[in-house]
Amino acid sequence: MKKFNRLALSTALLAATSTSVMAGPYGYDLHNVLAPVSASMAGTSIAKPLDNVSAVFGNPAGLSEFRGTEFTFGATWYKPSAVLEHDGSVTSLVGGGAFKQSNRNEGYLVPQIAVTQDLRGLGIPGTLGAGVTATNGIGVEYRKEPNSLGASAELIVLGANFGLSWDLSENLTIGAAATTTYSMLDLGLLSTSAQTHDIAFKGSLGLTYKLPHATQIGVFYHSELRQDFDDIIQTSPSGSGSDGVTTNLVIEQPRTLGIGISNEMLMDGNLYLAADVMYKNWANADFWQDVYVDQWIFSMGGQYTMGPWEFRAGYGYADDPTRENIEGLSQLANACAGLPASCAAIATDGSELGVNVSEYLQAAQTQVIYRHRVSAGVGYKGFLAPFLDLDMHAAYQLEEDRDYGSGGLGGAINENHTNSEVSSWHAGFALTWHFE
């Protein structure tokens, strides 16, 4: 039994660390916080997006804000920082021990590319849009610390969006977009798992409405994105004759609902102010529902125009979506530990072992506990040429820390056995070409 527990614990620690570590303040969802202009305003972009990337990947009704032809090319560097400290009471069961280790992930370069085409010259009251960016991502790397049991995993989701907005009246616009994603998942299970790819789809609907006094409101709905990674986990020993030697892992990006408001009446129209509220339904998303609860997100931002210069700032707040009471990781319940020909199923149910391992894994998923974000940026219209704009931004997610652990296993596991401490920053630029 002791040998089985060692196998179970070691595989669970390696497998479930993939449940979420890298990305921004919304679980593992980036959602415009790295977009060329919206990044300067903590992702605020629902009512009236100020860059076409935010319209393509946010509220598709906002595409109608862009006239003529616009092409944006940019990139954002995102760098998470995390420190995981554990007293050894969980990892010592399988030969590990106490440790304190920083996440050695080097960071991520996220492309920000979009093009919009106004159709009004053809007598069509709308705008087409398309773009490419990373919509989601995770990544953790504690391999240098042997007492952590070599935890590492990564999930990267690249999205290509195609959208259309349509003016129903002078004030009301609707929009729709389709997202095609290419995902790469590495569970870090060594010999009993593999890096696997998946192509998935989701849809978005939105509208904007112009109110008096230069005020505009917007709402959008993003459907879930279901990713089915084929044959990624081994579930029985090789050559055993058992059905289903490998199995799939299903991961869903949650449904998201957002509403925003903007105004640009103050200071002779030179001051733009906006605020957004979003709701993410993690509790009904496959895989993530084991570790997350539903999440509310709030952000606000502003832009002041002075001649060709635009100065921006923003603040965002997101609930910590980490689930308080863990019952297990249902989709990993039959995962196999050990060598392919002699592996054993791991325990990720509601047992004492499974609960305590899950608590340790939550601590390794430190990036999801972000709450506060501050951002700033600057834009210059007519950079190098009259038809070319430059936008730059930087932001910082304030440091958070949290204790994990609720005891169990006959007193072998201490309460608050693990502490995580996180922060992150990102910076980027974009060039936008305007053509009539």
C-alpha positions in Angstrom: 0.0 0.0 0.0 2.8 2.4 0.8 4.4 1.7 -2.6 1.1 2.4 -4.3 0.7 5.6 -2.4 4.2 6.7 -3.5 3.3 6.0 -7.1 0.0 7.7 -6.8 1.3 10.8 -5.2 4.2 11.2 -7.5 2.1 11.0 -10.6 -0.6 13.2 -9.3 2.0 15.9 -8.4 3.5 15.7 -11.9 0.1 15.5 -13.8 -2.1 18.0 -12.1 0.5 20.8 -11.9 -0.7 21.4 -15.5 -4.1 22.6 -14.2 -3.0 26.3 -14.4 0.0 28.4 -13.9 1.3 31.1 -16.4 -1.5 33.3 -17.4 -3.1 36.6 -16.5 -5.6 37.5 -13.9 -8.5 35.4 -15.3 -7.6 31.8 -14.4 -5.6 31.0 -17.5 -7.5 33.3 -19.8 -5.7 36.4 -21.2 -8.8 38.2 -22.6 -7.3 41.5 -24.1 -5.1 42.3 -21.1 -2.1 42.1 -23.5 -3.7 43.9 -26.5 -2.0 46.9 -28.0 -4.1 49.7 -26.4 -6.3 47.8 -24.0 -3.2 46.6 -22.1 -2.6 50.2 -21.1 -6.1 50.3 -19.5 -6.0 46.9 -17.7 -7.9 45.2 -20.5 -10.9 47.6 -20.5 -12.3 47.3 -24.1 -16.0 46.2 -24.2 -18.0 49.3 -24.9 -15.6 51.0 -27.4 -12.3 49.2 -28.1 -9.4 51.5 -29.0 -7.4 48.9 -31.0 -8.6 46.5 -33.6 -7.1 43.4 -31.8 -9.4 44.1 -28.8 -12.4 44.2 -31.1 -11.5 41.1 -33.0 -11.0 39.0 -29.8 -13.4 40.9 -27.4 -16.7 42.4 -28.3 -17.1 41.9 -32.1 -19.7 44.7 -32.4 -16.8 47.1 -31.7 -15.4 46.3 -35.1 -17.6 49.1 -36.5 -15.4 51.7 -34.7 -12.7 51.1 -37.3 -13.1 52.8 -40.7 -11.1 52.3 -43.9 -8.5 49.6 -43.6 -6.3 49.1 -40.5 -3.5 46.6 -40.0 -1.9 46.1 -36.6 1.3 44.2 -35.8 2.6 44.0 -32.3 3.9 41.8 -29.5 3.8 41.7 -25.7 6.3 40.1 -23.4 4.6 38.5 -20.4 6.8 37.5 -17.4 5.2 35.7 -14.4 7.1 35.4 -11.1 6.2 32.8 -8.4 7.8 31.4 -5.3 6.5 28.1 -3.9 7.3 27.2 -0.3 6.4 23.7 1.1 7.1 22.2 4.5 7.8 18.8 3.1 4.8 17.0 4.7 3.3 16.1 1.3 6.3 15.6 -0.9 8.2 13.6 1.8 5.8 10.7 1.2 7.5 10.0 -2.1 11.1 10.9 -1.3 10.8 14.7 -1.6 11.0 17.2 1.2 10.7 20.8 2.3 11.7 23.4 -0.3 11.4 27.0 -1.4 11.7 27.5 -5.2 11.0 30.2 -7.8 9.2 29.3 -11.0 11.9 29.2 -13.6 9.6 29.8 -16.5 11.4 32.4 -18.8 8.3 34.2 -19.9 6.2 34.4 -23.1 6.2 36.5 -26.2 2.5 37.0 -27.3 1.7 38.2 -30.8 -0.9 40.9 -31.3 -2.0 40.9 -35.0 -5.3 42.1 -36.6 -6.7 43.6 -39.7 -10.1 45.3 -40.2 -11.8 46.3 -43.4 -14.7 48.8 -43.5 -17.4 47.7 -46.0 -19.3 51.0 -46.2 -17.7 51.9 -49.5 -19.5 48.9 -50.9 -22.8 50.0 -49.5 -22.6 47.4 -46.6 -23.0 49.0 -43.1 -20.4 46.9 -41.4 -16.7 46.0 -40.8 -14.8 42.7 -41.3 -12.0 41.8 -38.9 -9.5 39.0 -38.5 -6.6 38.5 -36.1 -4.1 36.1 -34.4 -3.0 36.1 -30.8 -2.5 33.7 -27.8 -5.9 33.6 -26.1 -4.8 31.4 -23.1 -1.8 29.9 -21.6 -0.2 28.1 -18.6 3.4 27.1 -17.7 5.3 26.0 -14.6 8.8 24.9 -14.1 10.2 23.8 -10.7 12.5 21.0 -12.1 15.7 22.5 -10.5 14.3 21.8 -7.0 14.4 17.9 -6.5 12.1 18.1 -3.5 9.3 19.5 -5.7 9.4 16.1 -7.6 10.4 17.9 -10.8 7.0 19.5 -11.5 6.6 21.1 -15.0 3.8 21.4 -17.5 2.6 23.7 -20.2 -0.5 24.6 -22.2 -0.5 27.2 -24.9 -3.6 28.2 -26.9 -3.2 30.2 -30.1 -6.4 31.7 -31.6 -7.4 32.9 -35.1 -10.5 35.0 -35.1 -12.8 36.1 -37.9 -15.6 38.6 -37.1 -18.2 40.9 -38.7 -20.1 43.9 -37.2 -23.3 45.2 -38.7 -25.0 48.6 -38.0 -28.7 48.0 -37.4 -29.2 51.7 -36.9 -27.2 54.9 -36.3 -26.9 54.0 -32.6 -27.1 50.1 -32.5 -24.5 47.7 -33.8 -24.3 43.9 -33.5 -21.4 41.7 -34.1 -20.3 38.0 -34.3 -17.0 36.3 -34.4 -15.7 32.7 -34.8 -12.5 31.5 -33.1 -10.3 28.7 -34.3 -7.7 27.6 -31.8 -4.5 25.5 -32.0 -3.5 24.2 -28.6 -0.4 22.4 -27.3 -0.5 20.5 -24.0 2.4 18.8 -22.2 1.3 17.2 -18.9 4.8 16.5 -17.7 3.9 12.8 -17.0 7.2 11.6 -18.4 6.9 8.1 -19.9 3.1 7.8 -19.4 2.0 10.9 -21.3 2.9 12.9 -24.4 2.7 16.4 -25.8 -0.6 16.5 -27.7 -2.2 19.1 -30.0 -5.9 20.0 -30.5 -7.9 22.2 -32.8 -11.1 23.7 -31.3 -13.8 26.3 -32.1 -16.0 28.8 -30.2 -18.3 31.7 -31.0 -18.8 35.3 -29.8 -21.8 37.6 -30.0 -21.9 41.3 -29.0 -23.6 44.6 -29.4 -22.9 48.3 -28.8 -25.3 51.1 -28.3 -24.6 54.9 -28.5 -26.3 56.9 -25.7 -26.5 60.7 -25.4 -23.6 62.8 -24.2 -20.9 60.8 -26.0 -21.6 57.7 -23.9 -21.6 54.2 -25.3 -22.4 50.7 -23.8 -21.5 47.3 -25.0 -22.2 43.7 -24.1 -20.8 40.4 -25.3 -21.1 36.6 -24.8 -18.3 34.1 -25.5 -19.2 30.4 -25.7 -17.2 27.7 -24.1 -14.1 26.4 -26.0 -13.9 22.6 -25.7 -10.4 21.1 -26.3 -10.2 17.3 -26.6 -6.6 16.1 -26.3 -6.6 12.6 -27.8 -4.7 9.7 -26.2 -2.7 11.9 -23.9 -2.8 9.8 -20.7 -2.0 6.2 -20.2 -4.7 4.4 -18.2 -3.4 0.8 -18.1 -0.1 -1.1 -18.4 1.2 -1.6 -21.9 0.5 -5.1 -23.3 -1.9 -5.9 -20.4 -4.8 -6.6 -22.8 -7.0 -4.0 -21.1 -9.2 -1.8 -23.2 -8.2 1.8 -23.5 -4.4 1.8 -22.9 -4.6 5.6 -23.4 -7.4 8.1 -22.9 -8.3 11.6 -23.8 -8.3 14.7 -21.6 -11.0 17.3 -22.2 -10.4 20.9 -21.1 -12.9 23.7 -21.6 -12.4 27.5 -21.6 -15.4 28.9 -19.7 -18.4 30.8 -21.0 -17.9 34.5 -20.5 -20.4 37.4 -20.3 -19.2 41.0 -20.2 -20.7 44.5 -20.1 -19.0 47.8 -20.4 -19.5 51.6 -20.6 -17.4 54.4 -22.1 -17.6 58.2 -22.3 -15.5 60.8 -24.2 -17.3 64.0 -23.5 -14.9 65.6 -20.8 -12.1 68.1 -21.6 -13.5 68.9 -25.1 -13.6 65.3 -26.0 -9.9 64.7 -25.3 -10.6 62.5 -22.2 -11.9 58.9 -22.8 -13.0 56.9 -19.7 -14.3 53.3 -19.7 -15.2 50.5 -17.3 -15.9 46.8 -17.8 -17.5 43.9 -15.8 -17.0 40.3 -16.8 -18.3 37.0 -15.4 -16.5 33.7 -16.1 -18.3 30.4 -15.6 -15.4 28.2 -14.5 -17.7 26.0 -12.3 -19.3 24.5 -15.4 -16.1 24.1 -17.5 -14.8 20.6 -17.9 -11.5 20.0 -16.0 -11.3 23.5 -14.4 -14.5 22.9 -12.4 -12.4 20.6 -10.1 -10.2 23.5 -9.1 -12.0 26.8 -9.9 -15.2 28.5 -8.9 -17.0 31.2 -11.0 -15.2 34.6 -11.2 -16.1 38.3 -11.4 -13.7 40.7 -13.0 -13.7 44.5 -12.9 -11.6 47.0 -14.8 -11.4 50.7 -15.6 -9.2 52.8 -17.8 -8.7 56.2 -19.3 -7.0 58.0 -22.2 -6.0 61.6 -22.5 -5.2 63.0 -25.9 -2.8 65.9 -26.3 -2.1 66.6 -30.0 -0.6 63.5 -31.5 0.1 62.0 -28.0 -2.2 59.7 -26.1 -1.6 59.0 -22.5 -3.3 56.0 -20.9 -3.7 54.3 -17.5 -5.9 51.6 -16.0 -6.7 49.4 -13.0 -8.2 45.9 -12.8 -9.5 43.7 -10.1 -10.3 39.9 -10.4 -11.7 37.5 -7.8 -9.4 34.7 -6.8 -11.2 31.7 -8.6 -9.3 29.0 -6.6 -11.8 26.5 -5.2 -11.7 26.2 -1.3 -12.7 22.6 -1.0 -11.1 20.2 -3.4 -12.7 16.8 -3.9 -10.3 15.5 -6.5 -9.3 15.7 -10.2 -11.9 13.6 -11.9 -10.3 13.4 -15.4 -7.0 12.2 -14.0 -8.6 9.5 -11.8 -7.4 6.7 -14.0 -4.0 8.1 -15.0 -1.2 5.6 -14.7 2.0 6.1 -12.7 5.4 4.5 -13.4 6.9 2.9 -16.5 4.5 2.1 -19.4 4.6 -1.7 -18.9 4.3 -1.6 -15.1 2.3 1.5 -14.2 -0.4 1.8 -11.5 -3.6 4.0 -11.3 -3.3 7.1 -9.2 -5.7 8.2 -6.5 -7.2 11.6 -7.3 -10.6 11.0 -5.7 -11.9 12.6 -2.4 -9.6 10.5 -0.2 -7.4 12.1 2.4 -4.4 11.5 0.1 -6.2 13.0 -2.9 -7.3 16.1 -1.0 -3.9 16.8 0.4 -2.2 16.3 -2.9 -4.7 18.5 -4.6 -4.1 21.3 -2.1 -0.4 21.1 -2.8 -1.1 21.3 -6.5 -3.3 24.4 -6.0 -0.4 26.1 -4.4 1.7 25.2 -7.5 -0.9 26.9 -9.6 0.0 30.3 -8.0 -0.7 32.6 -11.0 -4.5 32.3 -10.7 -4.6 34.1 -7.3 -3.8 37.5 -8.9 -6.3 40.2 -7.9 -4.9 43.7 -8.6 -3.5 45.0 -11.9 -2.1 48.5 -12.7 -1.2 49.6 -16.2 0.0 52.6 -18.2 0.9 53.4 -21.8 1.4 56.0 -24.4 0.5 56.3 -28.1 1.8 58.6 -30.9 -0.2 59.2 -34.0 1.9 59.8 -37.2 4.9 57.9 -36.0 7.4 58.0 -38.9 4.6 58.6 -41.4 1.1 60.2 -41.2 -0.6 56.8 -41.7 1.4 55.0 -39.0 0.6 54.9 -35.2 2.8 53.6 -32.4 1.4 52.3 -29.1 3.4 51.1 -26.1 2.3 49.7 -22.7 3.5 48.2 -19.5 1.6 46.7 -16.5 2.2 45.0 -13.2 0.1 42.5 -11.3 0.6 43.2 -7.7 2.1 40.6 -5.4 -0.3 38.2 -3.7 0.3 35.2 -1.4 -1.8 32.5 0.0 -1.6 29.5 2.3 -2.9 26.0 1.3 -3.7 22.9 3.3 -6.4 21.6 5.6 -4.7 18.7 7.4 -5.5 15.0 7.1 -3.8 11.6 6.7 -3.9 10.9 10.4 -2.0 14.1 11.2 0.8 13.3 8.7 -0.1 16.4 6.7 0.2 19.8 8.3 -2.4 22.5 8.0 -1.2 25.3 5.8 1.6 23.1 4.5 2.3 25.2 1.4 2.5 28.9 0.6 2.6 30.6 -2.8 3.6 34.1 -3.6 3.2 35.6 -7.0 3.5 38.7 -9.2 3.9 39.4 -12.9 4.6 42.2 -15.4 4.2 42.7 -19.1 5.3 45.2 -21.7 4.7 45.5 -25.4 4.3 47.6 -28.5 2.3 47.7 -31.7 2.4 49.5 -35.0 -0.9 50.3 -36.8 -1.2 51.3 -40.4 -4.3 53.2 -41.6 -5.5 53.2 -45.2 -8.5 55.0 -46.5 
